[in-house]
Amino acid sequence: MKLSDIDQSRLKFPLLRKLLQDQMDAGVVSFKDLKSTIPKDSNFDQHGLVQDEFIASAGITEVFDHYIQADPNIAWNSGGWVSFGLALNKNSGEVYYPGDDFPGAQVGQVYYIHLVILGLKKLCMSQEIVKIDRENFQIVFSYIENGMTAGIQEIQFEPHSSGQTKVIHSSYFKGVSTFRDKFYPYFHSMIVSKFHENVIRSLTKS
């Protein structure tokens, strides 16, 4: 499947169409050409780190499974400033547009998320699921090349008191400028907080 095969008429955001075009201009033809930004030596000494923690009122296996099955139409949807734009699977070639049924998270899926920061700055990011570790309760995303940020995001699940689960979201990041990186932790925490609030809220309703 090629990026050029994506149905542009089903994409709601001009910035998403621009990001896809930028990726094609950078030489991305097929889905498999999308490359993650994990350092080859897995050394994050040159990256910044921001961590956020959340508590879910259920056991670790139930919470982890719920995150795996979370619908991105719900998880990435917060009042218009965080929105699910598109997902694709590098391995199967499948494409998931807003409103489509979703099969659950899988390694090789790439998500495109549209952001509106403080009602002013619009951004679009893409990130790939590079690891789902069911034994150690961990999900790892990596930013895709040619974006504004490089690095990974790890979601780690740990047992907490009274049958609850602690969800730890760690982001190792390196942006296109030192100035931009100064603001990354603040805005990143805002965005991931909405994501986790949505997923945990949907868990309590299920």
Long-range contacts (C-beta under 8 A, 24 or more apart in sequence): 1-30, 1-31, 1-88, 1-93, 1-94, 1-95, 2-29, 2-30, 2-31, 3-28, 3-29, 3-30, 3-31, 4-29, 6-86, 6-88, 6-95, 7-95, 7-97, 10-97, 10-98, 11-85, 11-86, 11-97, 12-83, 12-85, 12-98, 12-114, 13-83, 13-85, 13-114, 13-122, 13-124, 15-114, 15-122, 15-123, 15-124, 16-85, 16-86, 16-112, 16-114, 16-124, 18-124, 19-112, 19-124, 19-126, 19-147, 20-112, 22-146, 23-126, 23-144, 23-146, 26-145, 26-146, 28-146, 31-88, 31-89, 31-90, 31-93, 31-110, 32-90, 34-90, 34-110, 34-126, 34-128, 34-144, 34-145, 35-144, 35-145, 36-128, 36-130, 36-142, 36-143, 36-144, 36-145, 36-152, 37-142, 37-143, 37-144, 37-145, 37-147, 37-149, 37-150, 37-151, 37-152, 38-130, 38-142, 38-151, 38-152, 44-151, 44-152, 44-172, 46-174, 47-150, 47-151, 47-172, 47-173, 47-174, 48-172, 48-173, 48-174, 48-181, 48-184, 48-185, 49-170, 49-171, 49-172, 49-173, 50-170, 50-171, 50-173, 50-184, 50-185, 50-188, 50-189, 51-168, 51-169, 51-170, 51-171, 52-168, 52-169, 52-189, 52-192, 52-193, 52-196, 53-166, 53-167, 53-168, 53-169, 54-166, 54-167, 54-169, 54-193, 54-196, 54-197, 54-200, 55-160, 55-164, 55-165, 55-166, 55-167, 56-164, 56-165, 56-167, 56-200, 56-203, 57-163, 57-164, 57-200, 57-204, 58-163, 58-164, 58-165, 58-203, 59-159, 59-163, 59-165, 60-137, 60-157, 60-158, 60-159, 60-165, 62-165, 62-203, 63-157, 63-165, 63-167, 63-203, 64-134, 64-137, 64-157, 64-165, 66-199, 66-202, 66-203, 66-206, 67-105, 67-139, 67-155, 67-157, 67-167, 67-199, 68-104, 68-105, 68-132, 68-139, 69-104, 69-105, 70-105, 70-199, 70-202, 71-102, 71-202, 72-96, 72-102, 72-111, 73-98, 73-99, 73-100, 73-102, 74-198, 74-199, 74-202, 75-195, 75-198, 75-199, 75-202, 76-111, 76-113, 76-195, 76-198, 77-198, 78-194, 78-195, 78-197, 78-198, 80-116, 81-115, 81-116, 81-117, 81-119, 82-113, 82-114, 82-115, 82-116, 82-191, 82-194, 82-195, 83-113, 83-114, 83-115, 84-111, 84-113, 84-114, 85-112, 85-113, 85-114, 85-124, 86-111, 86-112, 87-111, 87-112, 90-128, 105-129, 105-132, 105-139, 106-132, 107-131, 107-132, 110-144, 111-141, 115-191, 117-187, 123-148, 125-149, 127-153, 143-173, 148-175, 148-176, 148-180, 149-173, 149-174, 149-175, 149-176, 149-184, 150-174, 150-175, 153-192, 167-196, 167-200, 169-196
